[in-house]
Amino acid sequence: MSRTCFIESLRCLADDLENVDRCAQALSPDVAINTWALAKRAVPCLIGRPIGHPSVADGKPVASSELFYLDPERGIARTMSRWYRLGTRVDVEYWSARVAGKL
C-alpha cells in the first residue's frame, strides 16, 4: 500500500471512529462476519466467515485487517479496511480446533 493510500485509509478510519454514533455504515454494514472471535496477529483482528465481502467468497474463513473498534452490544466492528456487522460470536478455541493455527 502506498503512503498516500495508507494515510487516506487512516483518515477514513479516524472519521468513522469519531462519528461512530451517527455513521450510517456502522448502523448496517454491507459485510457481515459470522462465527467470529477476537484473535491476535501482530495486531488485534477478527477471524470468521464473511458474508458479502467484496473479494472473499461467502463463508470462507479469513482473518481481518487490523481491528480498531469492536462493539459487540451494537453488533459492529471497524477494521482498517471496512465495517463489519457481527453475527454469531464463538470462542477462539472454535477456530483453533478447526484450522490448527492457519486460515
Buried (B, 14 or more C-beta within 10 A) or exposed (E): EEEEEEEEBEEBBEEBEEEBEEBEBBBEBEBBBBBBBBBEEEEBBBBBBBBEBEEBEEEEBBBBBBBBBBEEEBBBBBBBBBBBBBBEBBEEEBBEEEEEEEE
